[in-house]
Amino acid sequence: MTLSPDGHRRRQPPIADFGFLSDCHCAALVSRDGSIDWWCVPRFDSPSVFGRLLDPEAGFWAIRPMEEFRSERHYVGNSLVLRTVFRTATGGGGHRRARS
């Protein structure tokens, strides 16, 4: 069973909540909680490296605060640069950029 940082079972987010990252050769889907749940590399038709999008027990990679947080994100300009800001009760928002 896949658990969230607070120990509860993770519910699969709706597909509309995923950000799309791509370099025109491969693609990744990133959830609002900072988890890459789907990534196929080196090409779109390659097997996925992370597949939690289809199975909660499948692999993923995540970077996010350890405590409760809210996230805000948007694509920068007319690009596939996804800017994500995490806000916590103790400190505002560390951020990361995922580039494609």
C-alpha positions, 0 to 999 in steps of 0.5 A: 500500500502506498502511504502519504507522508502523514501515513495515510493511504494515498489516493490517486489524483485525477489526471487533470492534476498532473503537470506534463514535462517533455523534451520532445523525446520522452515525457513525465507526469508530475502530481501536485504533491511533487511526485513523478508518477509516470516517466518513459525514457528515452522515448515516448514509446519506451517502457515507463520507469515510474508507473504509479499513475497506473498502479499505486504500488508502482515506482515513483520519485518525489521531492517535497516538504516533510511537513503538511504543505500547499502547492502552487504551480504554473508553466513559465511563459510559453514553455514546458518549464513547470514552476512549483511552489510549496508553502508550509506552516513554518516557512513559506515556500521552497521551490523547484523547477522541473525543466524539460 
